[in-house]
Amino acid sequence: MMQDFPPCAIRIWMLKLQNGATLSINAIAGLLHSLPLDESRNAVNIALKAGILVPAAMGKHRRIKVGFCQKLSSLPTSKSDPYCYECHLPDSGSELLIRCSACQRSFHGTCQRRNPQKPNYEVPSNQGQPHRFPLNESDLEDELMGEEIDEGHTLETPAPLIETNNNTYEFDCGVITPFKCEYNDDEVLFVCEKLAPERMRKHVEKIKKEPDLQDSSSLSSGELEQQMCTACRLLELRQLHNPPHMTREELCFLLSASFAVHRSWLDTDVQRYMAKNLKACDIALIKRLLFHNEILGVSKISDNIAAKKYNYLMEFLVDLLDLQHNIGVFFGAQCKEYEATKWLLRDVTHDIREIRSCSDCFRYSIEPNKSPFWFAKPCLQRHELVYAKHGHTSSDQTQQIRREVFWWLPFARIGPCTSYFVHRHGYLALRN
């Protein structure tokens, strides 16, 4: 495709050049309000060279006018997606697109996500509102578990608040017989840190897998991930991230309840916008230029849930990422429609984490006539019972959903602090 060409210009130009309408080059360049004048004129020149815009017959004043190309065969095509799956932009002069080794998607090397489940943009937050969702697990991971301890780094022992009474012992250096010296004080002389299991795993030496001498062209798993897009990396882990013993009917029921609530973030999508504002011939032109795969809309995803086509949670998440990519290409990554997809994915991924933790607890929480003590109902997955405060009620027995272990440092002692996350409504911290 073209370099340094904003894909959102196709939508803007098509609205003004429907049914073979023509405009002057300066008028077409002025339609791109989000770009400077030099960049907008450069975009028009690139479109003229690529055959997207074609010159029309000159008028009485010999002014050159251009219109949108009406022949599908004359429009440029590519075998893979011409736009990055993350930033939704084409090739740039400094960096080329990398085609996914497992599908037809493309991405920039610098835009590739380090963790496929965590977006590389800033997740929107409703800070300041009375009701807020908890932070993403990946955001809290570094804070709770701490960074890796470098070699040679020692933990400084804090000074005690009470001065220690040092006992002195006098003895004859000529005496060879050793004797045992004991302190009469009960104070802590030194402290040490016992690493949590998650942090100990980082320091455990692992056996490096020897390369296959017969196949020298084989790549490691890390190198293979660098050649795969975010969607394919998520699909590779679809069985691992799916709750055990969950049927397709139960999965689609939970997804339907979640998506019915959160789909209101999107007022419009690509499919709905084109059906409302463009004709069939213009829609065919845009599909050939911008979209390499099927255009997903909110209604299409709802139909897939109703038809029970999803077998895994990651398949549903990949469809939402495809929806976000289509909106980013068609409307632009700076528009309000694309910002709405960030809020949609934030809320849906929160529910996906809840389903992965315990599908029974999530189902109890969304029931229309749920009991005020739904969090104490038995589940197929076994939970540890703890006492926790739910809302404004007294402390009652509830089931532990997830446990995080971190470390606290009170004065001169170090010990573990276990925090119990009781679904999304309660929180309990216990000190051992």
PyMOL commands that set and color helices and strands:
alter all, ss='L'
color gray80, all
select helices_A, chain A and resi 8-16+18-20+25-30+37-50+72-74+137-145+197-203+221-226+230-236+248-265+270-277+280-290+298-306+313-331+336-357+359-366+374-376
alter helices_A, ss='H'
color red, helices_A
select strands_A, chain A and resi 22-24+53-55+65-68+98-99+106-107+385-389+395-399+402-408+415-422+426-431
alter strands_A, ss='S'
color yellow, strands_A
deselect
rebuild
show_as cartoon
